[in-house]
Every structure is written in structure tokens, then in C-alpha cells.
Amino acid sequence: MEGTKSNAQVALINGLLLGVALVLFSLLMYVIGIAHDSKLQYISYLIIIIGLVLSMKQWRDKYNDGFLTYGQAFSNGFLTILFASIITAIWMIIFFGLIAPGEIENMLRTAEDKMYETQPNMTEEQVEMALKWSKMFMTPAMMGIWGFIGNLIIGTILSAIVSIFMKKEKPIFAE
């Protein structure tokens, strides 16, 4: 064992790094003009998987004698994504509140266009009501909260899957 760090300490450091990577990816997508509903946004899942693998590997190989149970791996992954989700939620509040407040209006216009396109039988009143409800959930704070919840759910699922491959049980008769 190289040093003494707890699972939570390793997850905190890696979660902060993963959060920064996700923020930089989001910023890059914004700067080059990629829409929020673009298929390229799925690259963020790959970034999360890489972050989880690196965190679990570091915990297993550097601080846990080269072994990792499924539970330890999942715990590390969950804590890593928890810290990363906090960073990304803060970023979303700052982004939608200060950097690009007009983005929410763009997203609402896109939603309105899609409503007319996919449901041509909707009346003006129905569209207005749907947009009114959407606006209530599309404030910078709500975007941060929904982003946090979404990242945490997706990250927890990915942690459960990645943990299967990262675990390395101690042999029963090992010294």
C-alpha cells in the first residue's frame, strides 16, 4: 500500500477532477455551438465511465493492496459521482444564471417548435400551458438541481456496472 487515504478522500479528489472534466466538456460544447440535445452530449457518459474507472483503479491499486470488493468499488464510484455532480450542478447554476442566461429561452423556443412539430393537434392554450410549466422548471437553480439528480442517477447506474469489472477479490487463502 502506497499511502493511507480513505475511500472517501480518493473519491473526493477524483470526483472533483471528474466534475471539472464534465464542466470543461460542457463549456467546449457551448463554445463550438453544439446543441444541448445533440448526440455528441453522450460523450459525457464516456467521460464519466473513464473517471469512475480511474478512481476505482487508484483506490484498488494504490491504497487498498490491489484488491477491491464489489461494494468497495461501488462505494468509490458513488462517492466520485456524488462529488462530480455537485461540481456540475454549481456550474449549471453559474452557466445558466450568469454566463448564458439566454440559453434557457433558446431551449424553451426549441421545445415549443418540437411541440408544434410532433403534436400538431395541440391548441395555442395547451402549448402556452406546457411552456408555462416548463419555464417553472427551467430556472438556473432548477437546472442545477435537475442536473445534479440526473448525473447522480446515471453515475450510480454506471458505477454499478463499472464496479463489476473493477472488483478484484482477495484470494481466500492469501496471507
N, C-alpha and C positions, 0 to 999 in steps of 0.2 A: 504494500500500500504506500503510495507516494506521499500523501499528506492526510490531514484529518479535516475533512469538510463533510458536513451533513448533506443528506439528500436535498433538503430544502435550500441550502446555500448553493449547491451546484445548479439546482433548478432555477433559483433566482437569477443567477448570473446568466445562464443560458436563456431564460425567459426574457430577460432584458435585451439580450442580443437578438433573439428571435423577433421580439417586438420592434426593435429598430429596423431589422431587415424587412419586416412587413410594412412599416411606415415608409421606408425608402422605396420599396416596390410600388406602393400606392402613389407616392409622390411622382415617381417616374412615369407611371401610367397617366397621371393627370397632366404632367408637363408635355408628354408626347401626344396627348389628346385621345387616349383610348377611353371609350365609354365605360361606365360602371357595369353595364350589362354585357360587356364583351366576353367572349370565350377565353380571352387571354387572362382574365381575372383568375382562372383556375390554376394559374401558375402559383398563386399564393398557397394553394394546398401543397404543392411540391415544396415550397419554402418551409411550410410548417412541418412536413414529414422530415425534411433534412434537419431542421432544428431539433426535432424530437430524437432522431437517431443520434445526432451528435451529443445531445445532453445525456441520453441513456448510456451511450458508449463511454462518455467521460466518467460518469458515475460508476459504471461497472469496472472499467479498466484502471482508472486512476485512484479511486477512493474506496472500492469495495472488493479488493483482492481478486478481481477478474470474474466475479460471479454476480449474478443478478436474478432474483426470482421474478416471476411474472408480476407479483404485487409490487415489488420494489420498482420495477421498470414502469408500471402503470402510474405509480405514485409520482415518480420523477417526471413522467410525461405530463400528467395532470397539473402538477405544480408549475412546470415550464410553460404550459399553455395558459395557465391562470395569470402568471406574471406578464406574458406576452399580450394577453387580451386586455389587461389593464393599460398597458402602454398604447395599444392600438385604439382603445376607447378614448383615452385622453387626446390622442392625435385626431380622431374623428371630430371631437368637440372643437378643437382648435381649428381644424381644417374647415369645417362647415360653418363655424362661427366667425372666424377671423380671416382666413386665407381666401376662401372661395365661397362666400355666403350665397352667391348666385347659383351655385351648383344644385341646391335644393330646388330652386324654381325650375331649372333645366330638367331635373328628374321628374318633377310634377308635370311639366309640359309633355315629356316623353310618355309618362303614364297616361295622360289624357289622350294623346294620339293613339296609343295602343288600345285604350278602351273603345274609341270610335272604330278602330280598325277591326278588333276582334269581336266586338259586340255592337254591331250597327243598330240594333233594335233599342239600345238604351236611350232614354229621353234626356234632354238637357238637364232636367231636375235630378235625375239619377246620377248623371256624370258629376254635376256640381256637388251632390251629397257625398259621392265617393271621394272626390278631391278634397272636400272639407275634412273628411275623416283622415285622409292621407296626410294633409297638412298638419293635423294634430300630432301625428307620429313622426313627422319629418322635421323636427327642430334639431339644432345641433346636439342638445343634450340627449334627446331621444335617439338620434342616430348613433351617438356614443354608446348608449345603453344597449340598443339592438345589436350594434357591432360587437360589444363585449359578450353578450349572450350567444350570438351566432358563432363567434370564434371559439368560445368555451365549449359549445356543443360539438362543433366539427372537430376541434382539437382533442376533446375527450374520446370521441369515436376513433380518431386517428391514433391516439395514444394506446387505446385498447388493441388496435391492430398491430401497430409497430412493436408493442411490448411482446407480442408472440414471437417475433423474430429476434428481438434483442436479449431475451432472457438467456441465462446460462447458469443452470443449476449447479451447485456444488455436488461432486460425487458423494455418494453415501459413505464410502469408506475412506474419504480423504482425511488427511491429518490436519 
